[in-house]
Amino acid sequence: MKKIFLAQLLLVLTILFSVSDSNAQSKYAIFIHGFDGNSSSWTGPSVAVPQQWKSEGIITDYIAFDYSATELSSNTEKIALLNRMGNLMKTKSPNGEWIIVGHSLGGIVARAAYHFLKTTAPYNTLNIKAITTIGTPSQGANAAHVSMTATPGFINVGNEIATFRNLIEDPLDEVHSGVATLTGLVAGDALSQLENVPVILDGVFNELQTKVNLSESIPAKDVIGRVDVFNPDPNSLIYQINHQQTLKPQHVRSVIGVEKAFIPIRSANEFMDFNATEVSTLKNYDDIRWFYRANANAYDASAVGYTLLLKFGSAATARRKRDKWNRGRAELDAIDSRWGKIIDSYTYTAQEEALLIPTGICSGGIGDGPGGFYSVQQAVNPSNEVCIDGTLYEVRIVQYYSRIGTKNDGLLTPQSCVWDPGSPLVGYAKNKYYDD
Protein backbone atom coordinates (compact mmCIF):
# COMPACT_ATOMS: atom_id res chain seq x y z
CA MET A 1 0.00 0.00 0.00
CA LYS A 2 2.79 2.40 0.93
CA LYS A 3 4.61 1.68 -2.33
CA ILE A 4 1.41 2.34 -4.29
CA PHE A 5 0.88 5.54 -2.30
CA LEU A 6 4.42 6.70 -3.03
CA ALA A 7 4.17 5.85 -6.71
CA GLN A 8 0.94 7.83 -7.02
CA LEU A 9 2.51 10.87 -5.43
CA LEU A 10 5.64 10.64 -7.55
CA LEU A 11 3.50 10.45 -10.67
CA VAL A 12 1.40 13.43 -9.59
CA LEU A 13 4.41 15.58 -8.81
CA THR A 14 6.17 14.62 -12.03
CA ILE A 15 3.10 15.54 -14.06
CA LEU A 16 2.60 18.81 -12.25
CA PHE A 17 6.20 20.00 -12.50
CA SER A 18 6.61 18.85 -16.08
CA VAL A 19 4.47 21.78 -17.15
CA SER A 20 7.39 24.12 -16.42
CA ASP A 21 9.82 25.00 -19.21
CA SER A 22 13.41 23.85 -19.33
CA ASN A 23 14.60 27.08 -17.67
CA ALA A 24 12.29 26.61 -14.69
CA GLN A 25 13.23 27.90 -11.27
CA SER A 26 14.28 25.62 -8.43
CA LYS A 27 11.35 23.57 -7.21
CA TYR A 28 10.14 23.38 -3.63
CA ALA A 29 7.32 21.55 -1.92
CA ILE A 30 5.49 22.07 1.35
CA PHE A 31 3.83 18.99 2.80
CA ILE A 32 0.87 19.40 5.15
CA HIS A 33 -0.25 16.51 7.36
CA GLY A 34 -3.78 15.43 8.20
CA PHE A 35 -6.19 15.75 11.11
CA ASP A 36 -4.17 14.59 14.12
CA GLY A 37 -0.81 14.04 12.45
CA ASN A 38 2.42 15.98 12.63
CA SER A 39 5.38 16.71 10.39
CA SER A 40 6.71 13.17 10.87
CA SER A 41 3.55 11.89 9.19
CA TRP A 42 5.37 12.85 5.99
CA THR A 43 8.99 12.41 6.98
CA GLY A 44 8.84 9.33 9.21
CA PRO A 45 10.55 6.10 8.10
CA SER A 46 7.31 4.48 6.96
CA VAL A 47 6.59 7.27 4.44
CA ALA A 48 9.63 9.51 3.79
CA VAL A 49 8.13 10.87 0.57
CA PRO A 50 9.76 14.33 0.76
CA GLN A 51 13.21 12.88 1.37
CA GLN A 52 12.88 10.56 -1.60
CA TRP A 53 11.72 13.34 -3.91
CA LYS A 54 14.69 15.46 -2.82
CA SER A 55 17.20 12.62 -3.20
CA GLU A 56 15.92 11.91 -6.71
CA GLY A 57 16.23 15.55 -7.74
CA ILE A 58 12.52 16.07 -8.23
CA ILE A 59 12.55 18.96 -5.76
CA THR A 60 15.37 21.14 -4.46
CA ASP A 61 14.11 21.18 -0.89
CA TYR A 62 10.91 20.93 1.14
CA ILE A 63 9.06 21.96 4.27
CA ALA A 64 7.13 19.48 6.41
CA PHE A 65 4.62 21.87 7.93
CA ASP A 66 3.40 21.32 11.48
CA TYR A 67 0.11 22.59 12.87
CA SER A 68 -2.72 21.55 15.15
CA ALA A 69 -6.28 21.04 13.94
CA THR A 70 -7.41 23.19 16.87
CA GLU A 71 -5.76 26.18 15.14
CA LEU A 72 -8.56 26.07 12.59
CA SER A 73 -11.34 26.52 15.15
CA SER A 74 -11.14 30.32 15.14
CA ASN A 75 -10.46 32.83 12.37
CA THR A 76 -7.70 34.51 14.39
CA GLU A 77 -5.80 31.27 14.90
CA LYS A 78 -6.33 30.25 11.29
CA ILE A 79 -4.85 33.53 9.99
CA ALA A 80 -1.89 33.11 12.32
CA LEU A 81 -1.35 29.58 11.00
CA LEU A 82 -1.43 30.75 7.37
CA ASN A 83 0.95 33.63 8.13
CA ARG A 84 3.36 31.18 9.72
CA MET A 85 3.14 28.97 6.64
CA GLY A 86 3.76 31.93 4.32
CA ASN A 87 6.78 33.07 6.33
CA LEU A 88 8.32 29.61 6.16
CA MET A 89 7.88 29.50 2.39
CA LYS A 90 9.28 33.01 1.87
CA THR A 91 12.26 32.19 4.06
CA LYS A 92 12.95 28.88 2.35
CA SER A 93 12.69 30.23 -1.21
CA PRO A 94 11.07 33.57 -2.12
CA ASN A 95 11.66 33.05 -5.84
CA GLY A 96 11.39 29.30 -6.44
CA GLU A 97 8.48 27.34 -7.82
CA TRP A 98 6.25 25.84 -5.13
CA ILE A 99 3.85 22.94 -4.96
CA ILE A 100 1.60 22.49 -1.93
CA VAL A 101 0.77 18.88 -1.03
CA GLY A 102 -1.88 18.23 1.61
CA HIS A 103 -3.18 14.97 2.98
CA SER A 104 -6.73 14.78 4.38
CA LEU A 105 -7.33 17.94 6.46
CA GLY A 106 -3.96 19.15 5.17
CA GLY A 107 -5.56 19.46 1.74
CA ILE A 108 -8.15 21.86 3.15
CA VAL A 109 -5.34 23.87 4.74
CA ALA A 110 -3.53 23.85 1.38
CA ARG A 111 -6.54 25.24 -0.46
CA ALA A 112 -7.19 27.92 2.15
CA ALA A 113 -3.49 28.78 2.17
CA TYR A 114 -3.32 29.32 -1.59
CA HIS A 115 -6.09 31.91 -1.56
CA PHE A 116 -4.60 33.63 1.50
CA LEU A 117 -1.05 33.67 0.14
CA LYS A 118 -2.06 35.00 -3.29
CA THR A 119 -4.12 37.82 -1.77
CA THR A 120 -1.89 38.81 1.13
CA ALA A 121 1.39 40.74 0.98
CA PRO A 122 4.24 39.88 1.13
CA TYR A 123 3.33 36.32 0.22
CA ASN A 124 1.52 37.22 -3.01
CA THR A 125 4.82 37.12 -4.89
CA LEU A 126 5.33 33.43 -4.15
CA ASN A 127 5.25 31.35 -7.34
CA ILE A 128 2.84 28.56 -6.39
CA LYS A 129 2.49 26.31 -9.42
CA ALA A 130 0.23 23.55 -8.15
CA ILE A 131 -1.78 22.03 -5.33
CA THR A 132 -2.22 18.31 -4.79
CA THR A 133 -4.77 17.12 -2.25
CA ILE A 134 -4.74 13.50 -1.15
CA GLY A 135 -7.83 11.98 0.42
CA THR A 136 -9.10 15.48 1.22
CA PRO A 137 -12.80 16.10 2.03
CA SER A 138 -13.14 19.23 -0.09
CA GLN A 139 -16.91 18.86 0.10
CA GLY A 140 -16.97 18.15 3.83
CA ALA A 141 -16.49 15.07 5.98
CA ASN A 142 -19.63 13.43 7.28
CA ALA A 143 -17.49 11.61 9.84
CA ALA A 144 -16.90 14.95 11.59
CA HIS A 145 -20.53 14.81 12.73
CA VAL A 146 -20.15 11.42 14.42
CA SER A 147 -19.84 10.59 18.11
CA MET A 148 -19.51 7.17 19.72
CA THR A 149 -21.64 8.31 22.66
CA ALA A 150 -24.74 10.45 23.14
CA THR A 151 -23.09 13.84 22.62
CA PRO A 152 -25.40 16.80 21.92
CA GLY A 153 -25.12 18.05 18.35
CA PHE A 154 -23.49 14.85 17.07
CA ILE A 155 -24.80 11.62 15.56
CA ASN A 156 -24.45 8.76 18.05
CA VAL A 157 -23.12 5.67 16.26
CA GLY A 158 -22.42 3.75 19.46
CA ASN A 159 -25.27 1.32 18.74
CA GLU A 160 -23.92 0.60 15.26
CA ILE A 161 -20.52 -0.25 16.71
CA ALA A 162 -22.03 -2.39 19.46
CA THR A 163 -24.14 -4.31 16.94
CA PHE A 164 -21.14 -4.91 14.70
CA ARG A 165 -19.02 -6.16 17.59
CA ASN A 166 -21.73 -8.36 19.08
CA LEU A 167 -22.51 -10.11 15.79
CA ILE A 168 -18.81 -10.73 15.05
CA GLU A 169 -17.80 -11.84 18.55
CA ASP A 170 -20.93 -13.72 19.64
CA PRO A 171 -20.18 -17.10 18.00
CA LEU A 172 -16.42 -17.19 18.65
CA ASP A 173 -16.69 -19.22 21.87
CA GLU A 174 -18.63 -21.97 20.06
CA VAL A 175 -16.31 -23.19 17.33
CA HIS A 176 -17.48 -26.51 15.89
CA SER A 177 -15.06 -29.28 16.81
CA GLY A 178 -14.81 -30.48 13.22
CA VAL A 179 -13.97 -27.00 11.93
CA ALA A 180 -11.47 -26.51 14.76
CA THR A 181 -9.68 -29.72 13.79
CA LEU A 182 -9.62 -28.81 10.09
CA THR A 183 -8.47 -25.24 10.78
CA GLY A 184 -5.69 -26.48 13.04
CA LEU A 185 -4.45 -28.81 10.33
CA VAL A 186 -4.42 -26.32 7.46
CA ALA A 187 -3.96 -22.92 9.09
CA GLY A 188 -1.70 -23.42 12.09
CA ASP A 189 -2.27 -20.61 14.61
CA ALA A 190 -5.44 -19.30 12.94
CA LEU A 191 -7.62 -20.29 15.91
CA SER A 192 -5.45 -18.41 18.38
CA GLN A 193 -5.66 -15.34 16.13
CA LEU A 194 -9.42 -15.62 16.00
CA GLU A 195 -9.52 -15.77 19.78
CA ASN A 196 -7.86 -12.34 19.71
CA VAL A 197 -10.65 -10.79 17.62
CA PRO A 198 -12.18 -8.91 20.61
CA VAL A 199 -8.76 -7.45 21.44
CA ILE A 200 -8.21 -6.52 17.79
CA LEU A 201 -11.59 -4.80 17.59
CA ASP A 202 -10.75 -2.95 20.81
CA GLY A 203 -7.68 -1.58 19.07
CA VAL A 204 -9.60 -0.57 15.95
CA PHE A 205 -12.37 1.27 17.78
CA ASN A 206 -10.10 2.79 20.44
CA GLU A 207 -8.14 4.35 17.60
CA LEU A 208 -11.37 5.67 16.14
CA GLN A 209 -12.41 6.96 19.58
CA THR A 210 -9.21 9.02 19.77
CA LYS A 211 -10.10 10.67 16.46
CA VAL A 212 -13.69 11.28 17.56
CA ASN A 213 -12.61 12.85 20.86
CA LEU A 214 -10.40 15.35 19.04
CA SER A 215 -13.14 15.98 16.48
CA GLU A 216 -15.65 16.79 19.22
CA SER A 217 -13.22 19.09 21.07
CA ILE A 218 -12.72 21.46 18.11
CA PRO A 219 -15.57 20.73 17.02
CA ALA A 220 -14.48 19.58 13.59
CA LYS A 221 -18.02 19.49 12.23
CA ASP A 222 -18.09 23.29 12.31
CA VAL A 223 -14.79 23.52 10.42
CA ILE A 224 -14.72 20.63 7.91
CA GLY A 225 -18.14 19.02 8.31
CA ARG A 226 -20.76 18.96 5.56
CA VAL A 227 -22.18 22.37 4.77
CA ASP A 228 -25.85 23.13 5.39
CA VAL A 229 -26.94 24.27 1.93
CA PHE A 230 -29.85 26.25 3.35
CA ASN A 231 -27.99 27.92 6.21
CA PRO A 232 -24.24 27.73 5.53
CA ASP A 233 -21.80 28.76 8.22
CA PRO A 234 -19.42 31.38 6.74
CA ASN A 235 -16.71 30.28 9.21
CA SER A 236 -16.70 26.75 7.78
CA LEU A 237 -13.50 26.08 5.84
CA ILE A 238 -15.45 23.85 3.46
CA TYR A 239 -17.83 26.71 2.66
CA GLN A 240 -14.97 29.16 2.27
CA ILE A 241 -12.87 27.11 -0.17
CA ASN A 242 -15.89 26.32 -2.31
CA HIS A 243 -17.70 29.65 -2.32
CA GLN A 244 -15.37 32.41 -1.16
CA GLN A 245 -11.74 31.40 -1.57
CA THR A 246 -12.08 30.36 -5.17
CA LEU A 247 -8.58 31.22 -6.39
CA LYS A 248 -6.58 28.18 -7.41
CA PRO A 249 -3.34 27.58 -9.32
CA GLN A 250 -3.28 26.49 -12.92
CA HIS A 251 -2.57 22.89 -11.97
CA VAL A 252 -4.56 21.02 -9.34
CA ARG A 253 -5.02 17.34 -8.53
CA SER A 254 -7.36 15.68 -6.09
CA VAL A 255 -6.16 12.15 -5.43
CA ILE A 256 -8.95 9.98 -4.07
CA GLY A 257 -8.83 6.57 -2.48
CA VAL A 258 -5.39 6.38 -0.91
CA GLU A 259 -6.36 6.07 2.74
CA LYS A 260 -5.46 2.89 4.56
CA ALA A 261 -6.39 3.65 8.15
CA PHE A 262 -9.68 2.99 9.92
CA ILE A 263 -11.30 0.65 7.47
CA PRO A 264 -12.01 -2.28 9.82
CA ILE A 265 -10.57 -4.89 7.46
CA ARG A 266 -7.28 -3.05 7.08
CA SER A 267 -6.94 -1.98 10.68
CA ALA A 268 -7.70 -5.44 12.01
CA ASN A 269 -5.22 -7.04 9.64
CA GLU A 270 -2.49 -4.61 10.63
CA PHE A 271 -3.04 -5.48 14.28
CA MET A 272 -2.42 -9.13 13.35
CA ASP A 273 0.34 -8.54 10.81
CA PHE A 274 2.38 -5.33 10.82
CA ASN A 275 3.80 -6.27 7.43
CA ALA A 276 0.36 -6.68 5.93
CA THR A 277 -0.12 -6.05 2.23
CA GLU A 278 -3.34 -5.46 0.34
CA VAL A 279 -3.22 -8.99 -1.06
CA SER A 280 -2.62 -10.58 2.34
CA THR A 281 -5.38 -8.48 3.89
CA LEU A 282 -7.92 -9.66 1.34
CA LYS A 283 -6.81 -13.26 1.77
CA ASN A 284 -7.06 -13.06 5.56
CA TYR A 285 -10.50 -11.50 5.31
CA ASP A 286 -11.71 -14.20 2.92
CA ASP A 287 -10.29 -16.85 5.27
CA ILE A 288 -12.25 -15.39 8.19
CA ARG A 289 -15.45 -15.36 6.16
CA TRP A 290 -14.79 -18.99 5.20
CA PHE A 291 -14.36 -19.83 8.90
CA TYR A 292 -17.77 -18.37 9.78
CA ARG A 293 -19.42 -20.10 6.85
CA ALA A 294 -17.76 -23.43 7.66
CA ASN A 295 -18.99 -23.32 11.26
CA ALA A 296 -22.53 -22.46 10.14
CA ASN A 297 -22.53 -25.36 7.68
CA ALA A 298 -21.06 -27.76 10.22
CA TYR A 299 -23.68 -26.93 12.84
CA ASP A 300 -26.40 -27.21 10.20
CA ALA A 301 -25.19 -30.72 9.38
CA SER A 302 -25.08 -31.54 13.11
CA ALA A 303 -28.67 -30.34 13.50
CA VAL A 304 -29.78 -32.67 10.69
CA GLY A 305 -27.89 -35.58 12.27
CA TYR A 306 -29.36 -34.98 15.72
CA THR A 307 -32.86 -34.75 14.23
CA LEU A 308 -32.44 -38.13 12.52
CA LEU A 309 -31.38 -39.57 15.87
CA LEU A 310 -34.44 -37.98 17.48
CA LYS A 311 -32.22 -35.81 19.70
CA PHE A 312 -34.39 -32.77 19.24
CA GLY A 313 -32.86 -30.72 22.07
CA SER A 314 -29.35 -31.16 20.67
CA ALA A 315 -30.67 -30.32 17.20
CA ALA A 316 -32.17 -27.07 18.50
CA THR A 317 -28.86 -26.16 20.17
CA ALA A 318 -26.97 -26.83 16.93
CA ARG A 319 -29.38 -24.64 14.98
CA ARG A 320 -28.95 -21.84 17.52
CA LYS A 321 -25.18 -22.01 17.10
CA ARG A 322 -25.57 -22.20 13.30
CA ASP A 323 -27.64 -19.02 13.35
CA LYS A 324 -24.98 -17.20 15.39
CA TRP A 325 -22.30 -18.03 12.83
CA ASN A 326 -24.61 -17.10 9.96
CA ARG A 327 -25.34 -13.71 11.52
CA GLY A 328 -21.62 -13.10 11.97
CA ARG A 329 -20.94 -14.10 8.38
CA ALA A 330 -23.70 -11.80 7.11
CA GLU A 331 -22.15 -8.96 9.10
CA LEU A 332 -18.75 -9.60 7.54
CA ASP A 333 -20.33 -9.69 4.08
CA ALA A 334 -22.03 -6.34 4.74
CA ILE A 335 -19.07 -4.65 6.40
CA ASP A 336 -19.05 -1.78 3.87
CA SER A 337 -22.62 -0.87 4.69
CA ARG A 338 -22.03 -1.08 8.44
CA TRP A 339 -18.86 1.01 8.24
CA GLY A 340 -20.73 3.55 6.11
CA LYS A 341 -23.30 3.90 8.88
CA ILE A 342 -20.62 4.20 11.56
CA ILE A 343 -18.98 7.16 9.81
CA ASP A 344 -22.33 8.60 8.65
CA SER A 345 -21.46 7.97 5.01
CA TYR A 346 -24.56 7.30 2.96
CA THR A 347 -26.52 7.87 -0.18
CA TYR A 348 -30.24 7.94 -0.83
CA THR A 349 -32.08 5.70 -3.27
CA ALA A 350 -35.58 6.57 -4.45
CA GLN A 351 -38.27 3.91 -4.65
CA GLU A 352 -41.95 3.98 -5.57
CA GLU A 353 -44.83 2.00 -4.17
CA ALA A 354 -48.48 1.89 -5.18
CA LEU A 355 -51.13 2.27 -2.48
CA LEU A 356 -54.66 1.04 -3.19
CA ILE A 357 -57.40 2.89 -1.33
CA PRO A 358 -60.93 1.38 -1.57
CA THR A 359 -63.48 3.99 -2.68
CA GLY A 360 -66.54 1.98 -3.75
CA ILE A 361 -67.84 -1.04 -5.58
CA CYS A 362 -67.61 -1.93 -9.25
CA SER A 363 -68.20 -4.78 -11.64
CA GLY A 364 -65.63 -6.80 -13.54
CA GLY A 365 -62.05 -5.66 -13.26
CA ILE A 366 -58.97 -7.78 -12.81
CA GLY A 367 -57.98 -10.53 -10.39
CA ASP A 368 -59.22 -14.06 -9.91
CA GLY A 369 -61.27 -13.78 -6.79
CA PRO A 370 -60.36 -12.82 -3.23
CA GLY A 371 -56.62 -12.82 -2.73
CA GLY A 372 -55.92 -12.86 -6.48
CA PHE A 373 -52.70 -11.52 -7.95
CA TYR A 374 -52.65 -8.46 -10.16
CA SER A 375 -50.24 -5.96 -11.68
CA VAL A 376 -50.43 -2.40 -10.42
CA GLN A 377 -48.83 -1.19 -13.65
CA GLN A 378 -51.65 -2.89 -15.55
CA ALA A 379 -54.27 -1.53 -13.19
CA VAL A 380 -53.36 2.16 -13.31
CA ASN A 381 -55.52 4.08 -15.76
CA PRO A 382 -55.87 7.79 -16.58
CA SER A 383 -58.38 8.25 -13.79
CA ASN A 384 -56.03 6.55 -11.27
CA GLU A 385 -58.79 4.09 -10.36
CA VAL A 386 -58.91 0.34 -10.74
CA CYS A 387 -61.58 -2.29 -10.24
CA ILE A 388 -60.39 -5.45 -8.51
CA ASP A 389 -62.88 -8.22 -7.76
CA GLY A 390 -65.82 -5.86 -7.43
CA THR A 391 -64.07 -3.21 -5.33
CA LEU A 392 -63.09 0.16 -6.78
CA TYR A 393 -59.69 1.46 -5.63
CA GLU A 394 -57.94 4.77 -6.00
CA VAL A 395 -54.30 4.19 -6.92
CA ARG A 396 -51.75 6.49 -5.33
CA ILE A 397 -48.06 6.25 -6.19
CA VAL A 398 -45.92 7.08 -3.18
CA GLN A 399 -42.21 7.81 -3.49
CA TYR A 400 -39.93 7.20 -0.56
CA TYR A 401 -36.18 7.23 0.02
CA SER A 402 -33.96 4.66 1.63
CA ARG A 403 -30.65 5.65 3.23
CA ILE A 404 -27.86 3.25 2.29
CA GLY A 405 -24.35 3.20 3.71
CA THR A 406 -21.85 3.86 0.93
CA LYS A 407 -18.68 2.04 0.08
CA ASN A 408 -15.77 4.26 1.00
CA ASP A 409 -12.12 4.58 1.80
CA GLY A 410 -11.02 5.42 5.32
CA LEU A 411 -13.25 8.07 6.85
CA LEU A 412 -14.23 9.67 3.54
CA THR A 413 -16.11 8.93 0.35
CA PRO A 414 -15.00 9.62 -3.23
CA GLN A 415 -17.90 12.07 -3.59
CA SER A 416 -16.62 14.16 -0.66
CA CYS A 417 -13.13 14.44 -2.18
CA VAL A 418 -13.95 16.05 -5.54
CA TRP A 419 -12.44 19.51 -5.96
CA ASP A 420 -15.57 21.50 -6.80
CA PRO A 421 -19.18 21.04 -5.64
CA GLY A 422 -21.07 18.74 -7.96
CA SER A 423 -18.00 17.61 -9.91
CA PRO A 424 -18.51 14.19 -11.49
CA LEU A 425 -16.11 11.43 -10.58
CA VAL A 426 -13.74 11.10 -13.52
CA GLY A 427 -10.79 8.96 -14.46
CA TYR A 428 -10.11 5.89 -12.39
CA ALA A 429 -12.76 6.43 -9.74
CA LYS A 430 -12.64 2.84 -8.56
CA ASN A 431 -11.65 1.42 -5.22
CA LYS A 432 -9.23 -1.31 -6.21
CA TYR A 433 -8.71 -2.41 -2.65
CA TYR A 434 -11.73 -4.70 -2.62
CA ASP A 435 -11.97 -7.71 -4.88
CA ASP A 436 -15.08 -6.43 -6.68
Stockholm file with secondary structure:
# STOCKHOLM 1.0

chainA/1-436         MKKIFLAQLLLVLTILFSVSDSNAQSKYAIFIHGFDGNSSSWTGPSVAVPQQWKSEGIITDYIAFDYSATELSSNTEKIALLNRMGNLMKTKSPNGEWIIVGHSLGGIVARAAYHFLKTTAPYNTLNIKAITTIGTPSQGANAAHVSMTATPGFINVGNEIATFRNLIEDPLDEVHSGVATLTGLVAGDALSQLENVPVILDGVFNELQTKVNLSESIPAKDVIGRVDVFNPDPNSLIYQINHQQTLKPQHVRSVIGVEKAFIPIRSANEFMDFNATEVSTLKNYDDIRWFYRANANAYDASAVGYTLLLKFGSAATARRKRDKWNRGRAELDAIDSRWGKIIDSYTYTAQEEALLIPTGICSGGIGDGPGGFYSVQQAVNPSNEVCIDGTLYEVRIVQYYSRIGTKNDGLLTPQSCVWDPGSPLVGYAKNKYYDD
#=GR chainA/1-436 SS CHHHHHHHHHHHHHHHHTTSCTTCCCEEEEEECCTTCCTHHHHSTTTCHHHHHHHTTSCSEEEEECCCGGGGSSHHHHHHHHHHHHHHHHHHCSSSEEEEEEETHHHHHHHHHHHHHHHSTTGGGCEEEEEEEESCCTTCCGGGGEESSCCTTSEECHHHHHHHHHHHHGGGGCCCHHHHHHHHHHHTTHHHHHHTHHHHHHHHHHHHHHHHHHHHHTTTHHHHSCCCSSSCCTTCHHHIIIIICCCCCSEEEEECSCCCSSCHHHHHHHHHCTTCCHHHHHHHHHHHHHHHHHHHHHHHHHHHHHHHTTCHHHHHHHHHHHHHHHHHHHHHHTHHHHHHHHTTCEEEEEEEEEEEEEEEECSSCBSSSTTCCCCHHHHCCTTSEEEETTEEEEEEEEEEEEEEECCCBTTBCGGGGCSSTTCCCCSSCCCTTSCC
#=GC SS_cons         CHHHHHHHHHHHHHHHHTTSCTTCCCEEEEEECCTTCCTHHHHSTTTCHHHHHHHTTSCSEEEEECCCGGGGSSHHHHHHHHHHHHHHHHHHCSSSEEEEEEETHHHHHHHHHHHHHHHSTTGGGCEEEEEEEESCCTTCCGGGGEESSCCTTSEECHHHHHHHHHHHHGGGGCCCHHHHHHHHHHHTTHHHHHHTHHHHHHHHHHHHHHHHHHHHHTTTHHHHSCCCSSSCCTTCHHHIIIIICCCCCSEEEEECSCCCSSCHHHHHHHHHCTTCCHHHHHHHHHHHHHHHHHHHHHHHHHHHHHHHTTCHHHHHHHHHHHHHHHHHHHHHHTHHHHHHHHTTCEEEEEEEEEEEEEEEECSSCBSSSTTCCCCHHHHCCTTSEEEETTEEEEEEEEEEEEEEECCCBTTBCGGGGCSSTTCCCCSSCCCTTSCC
//
